[in-house]
Amino acid sequence: MKKILAICGSTRAESANLKLLQVLAQWAGSSYDFNIYEGLASLPHFNPDLDVEPAPEAVATLRQQITEADGVIICTPEYVFSLPGSLKNALEWMVSTVIFDGKPTGLITASASGEKGHEQLLLVMRTLSAAFTEETQLLIKSVKAKIDHGGQIKDAATEAALRRFWAGMETSILEKMDSMKTPKTGQKAYTITTNRSQFDLPLIHRYLSEESYWSKGIPMETVRKGIENSLCFGVFQGENQVGFARVISDFASFAYLADVFILPEHRGQGLSKMLMKTIHEHPDLQGLRRWMLGTLDAHGLYRQFGWKELAAPERFMERHNPDVYKKQ
């Protein structure tokens, strides 16, 4: 039986968020083992010095439940334009793990307004590399006017939106389970190569120039020159390239990791971790004193491979020309 772990961001006994999760549990019926987590208030305050093995018992229990779940749903109010402290505390205990990586996750913010809190929730879960889509996230405003004390949804539009959310959640779980099965006959396995002659330069350029947030508008010739002067890694399914990364290095003491991407339709299958493992184990990149990178939302991925925020950012400087591609 498929398992869903639901986490309510409110610790109030009769919260609207809990009632929404109870509605989803009713819809899940006997097809799912739908468990609403009740230990949020009992978790210890996050302390990096305690984030070691073995973890505190309550933390270890929650981590195990998330690991065993086929999907996780978080339903939370907004507190002071952000996440409730108890929920943020629980998620901080997950940062040093990989348990949310690729995990089908549903995110609901139900509050008076909720916009800022929802933004924070999406940002945190991206950092944890959770797998969620437009269909598995939902913002419900003025929630107390839309669900009664008995847990019945009074607003037709809200019920319809919640049903679409639930359908998206079911789809995400089934797709994830299908992706973990033995490949069908004729389906190609994923491989990684550093052979530049195999790279799909138009695909790499199209992603970097049109879809990435860090190099919009980059010219084709700049991409070509960057590949020629870097150690590059291409992720392939059969003959089709689906991912890329490059390392700029002197191969003696320093390396800069750049232009890392997996095409959206191939995410959630562990390819980012497979790519990072290959890069960090490459024989030409051993014994380096320092690696660096820049990222907006993939901190959770890189922490799994020993990366940390700058210990002394005041010691570092940069020369940045954000409009350089517009001039070429």
C-alpha positions in Angstrom: 0.0 0.0 0.0 1.3 3.5 -0.9 2.2 5.6 2.1 1.6 9.3 2.5 3.0 11.3 5.5 1.1 14.5 6.2 2.7 17.3 8.3 0.5 20.1 9.7 2.4 23.3 10.2 0.0 24.4 12.9 0.2 22.9 16.4 -3.3 24.0 17.3 -5.7 21.1 18.0 -8.5 22.4 15.8 -6.6 24.2 13.1 -8.0 24.7 9.6 -4.8 23.2 8.2 -5.3 20.0 10.2 -8.9 19.8 8.9 -7.8 20.1 5.3 -5.4 17.2 5.9 -8.2 15.2 7.4 -10.3 15.9 4.2 -7.4 14.6 2.1 -7.2 11.5 4.3 -10.9 10.8 3.7 -10.4 11.1 -0.1 -7.4 8.8 0.1 -9.6 6.1 1.6 -8.2 2.6 1.8 -5.9 3.1 -1.2 -3.3 4.8 0.9 -1.8 4.5 4.3 -2.3 8.2 5.1 -0.6 9.2 8.3 -0.8 12.7 9.9 2.4 13.4 11.9 1.7 14.5 15.4 5.1 15.1 16.9 5.9 18.6 15.5 5.7 20.3 18.9 7.9 17.6 20.6 10.9 18.0 18.3 14.0 19.6 19.9 15.1 23.0 18.8 17.5 22.6 15.9 21.2 22.7 16.9 23.9 21.9 14.4 26.0 20.4 17.2 23.2 17.8 17.8 22.8 17.1 14.1 25.0 14.0 14.2 24.5 10.3 14.2 22.6 9.1 16.1 20.2 12.0 15.8 17.8 12.9 18.6 15.1 10.2 18.9 12.2 12.4 17.8 14.2 13.7 14.8 15.3 10.2 13.8 11.7 9.0 13.9 10.5 11.8 11.7 13.3 11.2 9.2 12.4 7.6 9.1 8.7 8.3 8.4 9.6 10.7 5.6 12.1 8.1 4.1 9.4 5.4 4.1 6.7 7.6 2.7 5.9 7.5 -1.0 4.8 11.1 -0.8 4.8 13.9 1.8 2.1 16.6 2.1 2.8 19.8 4.1 -0.2 22.0 5.0 0.6 25.1 7.0 -0.6 28.6 8.0 1.4 31.7 7.5 2.8 33.3 10.7 4.2 36.8 10.5 4.7 36.6 6.7 6.7 33.4 7.0 6.6 29.7 8.2 5.5 28.8 11.7 8.6 28.3 13.9 7.7 24.7 14.7 7.5 23.7 11.0 10.7 25.6 10.1 12.4 23.8 13.0 11.4 20.4 11.7 12.6 21.3 8.1 15.9 22.5 9.5 16.5 19.0 10.9 16.2 17.7 7.3 18.7 20.0 5.6 21.7 17.7 6.3 19.9 14.7 4.8 18.9 13.6 1.4 15.5 12.3 2.4 13.5 14.9 0.5 15.6 14.6 -2.7 13.1 13.7 -5.5 10.4 12.9 -3.0 6.9 13.6 -4.3 5.8 16.5 -2.1 2.6 18.5 -1.9 2.7 22.0 -0.4 -0.4 23.8 0.9 -0.4 27.2 2.6 -3.8 27.9 4.0 -4.1 31.2 6.0 -5.7 34.6 6.0 -3.4 35.8 3.2 -0.5 33.3 3.0 1.4 34.7 0.0 4.7 35.4 1.7 4.5 32.2 3.8 3.9 30.2 0.6 6.9 31.8 -1.1 9.0 30.8 1.9 7.7 27.2 1.9 8.5 26.8 -1.8 12.0 28.2 -1.3 12.7 25.9 1.6 11.5 22.8 -0.2 13.4 23.6 -3.3 16.5 23.9 -1.1 15.7 20.4 0.2 15.4 19.2 -3.4 11.8 18.0 -2.9 9.8 17.1 -6.1 6.7 19.3 -6.5 4.9 20.8 -9.4 2.4 23.5 -10.1 -0.3 20.9 -9.6 1.0 19.9 -6.2 1.2 23.3 -4.6 -1.8 25.3 -3.4 -2.4 28.6 -1.7 -5.8 29.0 0.1 -6.6 32.5 1.3 -9.2 33.3 3.9 -9.2 29.7 4.9 -11.4 30.1 8.0 -14.2 31.3 5.8 -13.9 28.2 3.6 -14.0 25.3 6.0 -16.4 24.9 8.9 -15.8 23.7 12.5 -16.8 20.2 11.4 -14.1 20.1 8.7 -16.5 20.5 5.8 -15.3 22.6 2.9 -18.0 25.3 2.3 -16.5 27.0 -0.8 -16.9 25.1 -4.1 -13.9 26.7 -5.7 -11.7 25.7 -2.8 -12.9 22.1 -2.9 -12.3 22.0 -6.6 -8.7 23.3 -6.2 -8.0 20.9 -3.4 -9.3 18.0 -5.6 -7.0 19.1 -8.4 -4.1 19.2 -5.8 -4.9 15.6 -4.7 -5.1 14.4 -8.3 -1.7 16.0 -8.9 -0.3 14.3 -5.8 -1.5 10.9 -6.9 0.0 11.4 -10.3 3.4 12.5 -8.9 3.5 9.4 -6.6 2.6 7.0 -9.4 5.1 8.6 -11.8 7.9 8.3 -9.2 7.1 4.7 -8.5 7.1 3.9 -12.2 10.5 5.7 -12.7 12.0 3.4 -10.0 10.9 0.2 -11.8 13.1 -1.8 -14.1 13.4 0.1 -17.4 11.1 -1.2 -20.2 12.5 -3.0 -23.2 14.2 -0.5 -25.4 14.5 2.3 -22.7 18.1 3.6 -22.5 20.0 3.8 -19.2 21.6 7.1 -18.1 25.3 7.6 -18.6 27.8 10.4 -18.0 30.7 11.3 -20.3 33.4 14.0 -20.5 33.8 13.4 -24.3 33.0 16.8 -25.8 32.4 15.4 -29.3 29.2 13.8 -28.0 27.8 17.0 -26.5 24.6 18.5 -28.0 25.9 22.1 -28.2 22.5 23.6 -29.4 20.7 21.9 -26.5 23.2 23.2 -24.0 23.1 26.7 -25.4 19.3 26.7 -25.6 19.0 25.8 -21.9 21.6 28.2 -20.7 20.4 31.2 -22.8 16.6 30.6 -22.4 15.8 28.6 -19.3 18.6 29.1 -16.8 18.4 32.1 -14.4 22.2 32.7 -14.4 23.1 33.1 -18.1 20.1 34.5 -20.0 21.0 35.6 -23.5 24.5 34.0 -23.5 25.8 33.8 -27.1 26.4 30.5 -28.7 30.1 31.3 -29.2 30.6 32.1 -25.5 29.1 28.7 -24.6 31.3 27.0 -27.2 34.4 28.7 -25.8 33.5 27.9 -22.2 33.1 24.2 -23.1 36.4 24.1 -24.9 38.3 25.6 -21.9 36.6 23.5 -19.1 36.3 20.0 -17.9 32.7 19.2 -18.9 30.3 16.5 -18.0 27.3 15.5 -20.1 24.4 13.4 -18.9 22.9 11.2 -21.5 19.9 8.8 -21.9 21.0 6.7 -24.8 22.2 9.2 -27.5 20.2 12.1 -26.1 21.8 14.6 -23.8 19.6 15.5 -20.7 22.1 17.3 -18.4 25.3 19.1 -18.2 27.9 20.7 -15.9 31.4 22.1 -16.3 34.4 22.6 -14.0 36.9 25.5 -14.5 40.1 24.5 -12.8 43.9 24.7 -12.8 43.7 21.0 -11.7 46.2 21.8 -8.9 44.5 23.7 -6.2 41.2 25.3 -7.3 38.0 24.5 -9.2 34.8 26.4 -10.0 31.6 24.4 -10.6 29.3 26.0 -13.2 26.3 25.6 -15.5 24.8 22.6 -13.8 21.4 21.5 -15.1 19.2 18.5 -15.7 16.4 18.9 -18.2 13.0 19.3 -16.3 11.5 16.1 -17.8 14.4 14.0 -16.4 14.5 15.4 -12.8 13.4 13.5 -9.7 15.4 10.4 -10.7 18.6 11.1 -8.8 20.5 12.4 -11.8 21.8 15.5 -10.1 23.4 13.3 -7.4 24.7 10.9 -10.0 26.3 13.9 -11.8 27.8 15.4 -8.6 29.2 12.1 -7.5 30.9 11.6 -10.9 32.4 15.1 -10.8 33.7 14.9 -7.3 35.3 11.5 -8.0 37.0 12.5 -11.3 40.7 11.7 -11.0 41.8 15.1 -12.4 39.9 16.9 -9.6 41.4 15.2 -6.6 43.5 17.0 -3.9 42.2 20.5 -4.7 42.4 23.0 -1.9 39.2 24.9 -2.7 36.0 24.5 -4.8 33.5 27.2 -5.3 30.1 27.7 -7.0 27.1 30.0 -7.0 23.5 28.8 -6.6 20.1 30.2 -5.9 18.1 27.2 -4.8 20.2 24.0 -4.9 22.0 24.3 -1.5 20.4 21.0 -0.4 22.0 19.1 -3.2 25.5 20.5 -2.8 25.5 20.1 1.0 25.3 16.3 0.4 28.7 16.5 -1.1 30.4 18.6 1.6 29.7 22.1 0.3 29.0 24.8 2.8 28.3 28.5 2.8 31.4 30.7 2.9 33.0 30.7 6.3 34.5 34.2 5.8 32.6 35.9 3.0 34.3 39.2 3.9 37.5 37.8 2.5 36.2 37.3 -1.0 35.6 39.9 -3.7 34.3 39.7 -7.2 34.2 41.6 -10.5 30.7 41.2 -11.9 29.4 42.4 -15.3 25.7 41.3 -15.3 25.0 42.9 -18.7 28.0 41.5 -20.6 25.9 39.2 -22.8 23.7 42.1 -23.9 26.8 43.8 -25.3 27.9 40.8 -27.5 
